[in-house]
């Protein structure tokens, strides 16, 4: 290996931080002398990445949340541009986070730097013309969903694209040393309202109200709320004043909840894919501010919002969006998935199909190998 190589790695949000951290470890395993710096969160930092800015300070949901953080975002963009100009890295790797990373990628291209984009933004869902924008500054695109390469071949045929599999499959199976602190005989339902406070504020009251309705019909049901990394109980405490009987709030352990619950009520996002990989049926909910919703509705070009449904090409997990996301409707869908054994079996079979389509483990290593090939020219 050539000594002294350097990579700038930029990721935002918790999932991007997690995937970028795995990639950083694989790069270091292949080239122990490589220097990795950039923008990310605690997992990237633990993986040895020198953080110039923290992704937690840049996390947003929707258009209306940009203005309060605009100065921080612009400062981070200027900072990473200066860093790239000064250090001239051998490769810039961008992980999802499009509104930020497109600016970083274009700046890198102007500096004559090579750009690898890992985990494509969902331009196929709502901004297909952005595929051409990506082709203008990306040297290679590493996709994690099986339908993405064909989309880019259709919309940006000059952009080299590889399907590398999904990094969630790199997480090894786990034996749980401790059982969940819930009554063993209870019918367990997981509540997954998202990782950001803007999601918590809109979705947690909905999920708790849904839980109360479900419990009215099934008194033996127990609910578990695993807090996402970075969230503390005191942050969600204001929403827990009117809760169903039999609610357990946990710090973390979301994966264990996903695998051991009979049903999940889950916010649209990465957690829907984790739900599919756990093989547990779920109901997907999505609510946002009125302005954000109007913008999204005018742009979205796909039939479904939950990734398992997109990969399957049919609705495996019911989706209740905005005005449809009421406690009554969510509870009705949830109870149907618990009571209708034939429907439940079809959903589980479909989730297994989704897992098979995502390929096998090793996505992070494949991307690291691709990165080294690009650096070697």
Long-range contacts (C-beta under 8 A, 24 or more apart in sequence): 1-30, 1-31, 1-32, 1-33, 3-33, 4-33, 4-35, 5-31, 5-33, 5-34, 5-35, 5-90, 5-375, 6-34, 6-35, 6-36, 6-37, 6-87, 6-89, 6-90, 7-34, 7-35, 7-36, 7-37, 7-38, 7-89, 7-90, 7-91, 7-92, 7-93, 7-371, 7-375, 8-36, 8-37, 8-38, 8-80, 8-83, 8-84, 8-87, 8-89, 8-91, 8-92, 8-93, 8-108, 9-36, 9-37, 9-38, 9-39, 9-40, 9-44, 9-49, 9-93, 9-95, 10-38, 10-39, 10-40, 10-80, 10-92, 10-93, 10-94, 10-95, 10-97, 10-100, 10-101, 10-104, 11-38, 11-39, 11-40, 11-41, 11-44, 11-55, 11-95, 11-96, 11-97, 12-39, 12-40, 12-55, 12-58, 12-59, 12-95, 12-96, 12-97, 12-100, 12-101, 13-55, 13-59, 13-96, 13-97, 13-195, 14-41, 14-195, 14-228, 14-229, 14-230, 15-96, 15-270, 16-40, 16-55, 16-95, 16-96, 16-97, 16-119, 17-41, 17-42, 17-43, 17-44, 17-55, 18-43, 18-167, 19-95, 19-118, 19-119, 19-167, 19-364, 20-44, 20-49, 20-93, 20-95, 20-118, 21-46, 21-47, 21-49, 22-47, 22-167, 22-170, 22-364, 23-93, 23-95, 23-118, 23-167, 23-364, 23-367, 23-368, 23-371, 24-48, 24-49, 25-364, 26-364, 26-365, 26-367, 26-368, 27-368, 27-371, 27-372, 29-368, 30-368, 30-369, 30-372, 31-372, 37-83, 37-87, 37-89, 38-80, 38-93, 39-76, 39-80, 42-229, 42-230, 52-76, 52-79, 52-80, 52-83, 53-79, 53-80, 55-97, 56-230, 58-100, 59-196, 60-99, 61-196, 61-198, 61-199, 61-288, 61-292, 62-198, 62-288, 62-289, 62-291, 62-292, 62-295, 62-296, 63-291, 63-292, 63-295, 64-289, 64-291, 64-292, 65-198, 73-100, 76-100, 77-103, 77-104, 77-107, 80-104, 80-107, 81-107, 84-108, 84-111, 84-113, 85-111, 88-113, 89-113, 90-114, 90-375, 91-115, 91-116, 91-371, 91-374, 91-375, 92-116, 93-117, 93-118, 93-371, 94-118, 95-119, 96-120, 96-121, 97-121, 98-123, 98-130, 102-130, 102-133, 102-134, 102-137, 105-134, 105-137, 105-138, 106-136, 106-137, 108-137, 109-136, 109-137, 114-139, 114-374, 114-375, 115-139, 116-140, 116-141, 116-142, 116-367, 116-370, 116-371, 116-374, 117-141, 117-142, 118-142, 118-164, 118-367, 119-143, 119-144, 119-167, 120-144, 120-145, 120-148, 120-152, 124-148, 124-151, 124-301, 124-302, 125-300, 125-301, 125-302, 126-296, 126-299, 126-300, 126-301, 126-302, 127-299, 128-155, 128-301, 129-155, 131-155, 131-156, 131-159, 132-156, 134-159, 135-159, 139-374, 140-370, 140-374, 142-366, 142-367, 142-370, 144-358, 144-363, 145-307, 145-310, 145-311, 145-358, 146-311, 146-357, 146-358, 146-359, 147-310, 147-311, 162-366, 162-370, 163-359, 164-359, 164-363, 164-366, 164-367, 164-370, 165-358, 165-359, 165-360, 165-361, 165-362, 165-363, 165-366, 166-273, 166-358, 166-359, 166-363, 167-363, 167-364, 168-273, 168-274, 168-277, 168-358, 169-277, 169-355, 169-358, 169-359, 169-360, 169-361, 169-362, 169-363, 170-361, 170-362, 170-363, 170-364, 171-255, 172-361, 174-255, 174-256, 176-256, 176-260, 180-224, 180-248, 180-250, 180-253, 180-256, 180-257, 180-260, 181-248, 181-250, 182-222, 182-224, 182-248, 183-222, 183-246, 185-220, 186-220, 186-221, 186-222, 186-246, 187-218, 187-220, 187-221, 187-222, 187-262, 187-338, 188-221, 188-222, 188-223, 188-224, 188-257, 188-260, 188-261, 188-262, 189-214, 189-221, 189-222, 189-223, 189-224, 189-261, 189-262, 189-263, 189-264, 189-265, 189-334, 190-223, 190-224, 190-225, 190-226, 190-254, 190-257, 190-258, 190-261, 190-263, 190-264, 190-265, 190-266, 190-280, 191-223, 191-224, 191-225, 191-264, 191-265, 192-226, 192-254, 192-257, 192-258, 192-264, 192-265, 192-266, 192-267, 192-271, 192-275, 193-225, 193-267, 194-228, 194-267, 194-269, 194-271, 195-228, 195-229, 195-230, 195-231, 197-231, 197-235, 199-267, 200-231, 200-235, 200-236, 200-239, 201-239, 202-287, 202-288, 203-267, 203-285, 203-287, 204-236, 204-239, 205-239, 206-285, 206-287, 206-325, 206-326, 206-327, 206-330, 207-265, 207-285, 207-330, 208-239, 208-240, 208-242, 208-243, 208-244, 208-247, 209-327, 210-265, 210-327, 210-330, 210-331, 210-334, 211-243, 211-244, 211-247, 211-265, 212-242, 212-243, 212-244, 212-327, 213-327, 213-328, 213-331, 214-244, 214-331, 214-334, 214-335, 215-244, 215-245, 215-246, 217-335, 218-335, 218-338, 221-246, 222-246, 222-247, 222-248, 223-247, 223-248, 224-248, 224-249, 224-250, 224-257, 224-261, 225-249, 225-250, 226-250, 226-251, 226-252, 226-253, 226-254, 226-256, 226-257, 227-251, 227-252, 228-254, 262-338, 263-334, 263-337, 263-338, 265-330, 265-334, 266-317, 268-305, 268-306, 268-319, 268-321, 270-307, 272-306, 272-307, 272-308, 272-317, 273-307, 273-308, 275-308, 275-317, 275-351, 276-307, 276-308, 276-311, 276-316, 276-317, 276-351, 276-354, 276-355, 277-351, 277-355, 277-358, 279-348, 279-351, 279-352, 279-355, 280-351, 281-317, 281-337, 281-344, 281-347, 281-348, 281-351, 282-317, 282-337, 283-317, 283-318, 283-320, 283-330, 283-333, 283-334, 283-337, 284-309, 284-317, 284-318, 284-319, 284-320, 285-320, 285-321, 285-325, 285-330, 286-319, 286-320, 286-321, 286-322, 286-325, 287-321, 287-322, 287-325, 288-322, 293-322, 308-350, 308-351, 308-354, 311-354, 311-357, 311-358, 312-350, 312-353, 312-354, 314-350, 316-347, 316-350, 316-351, 316-354, 317-347
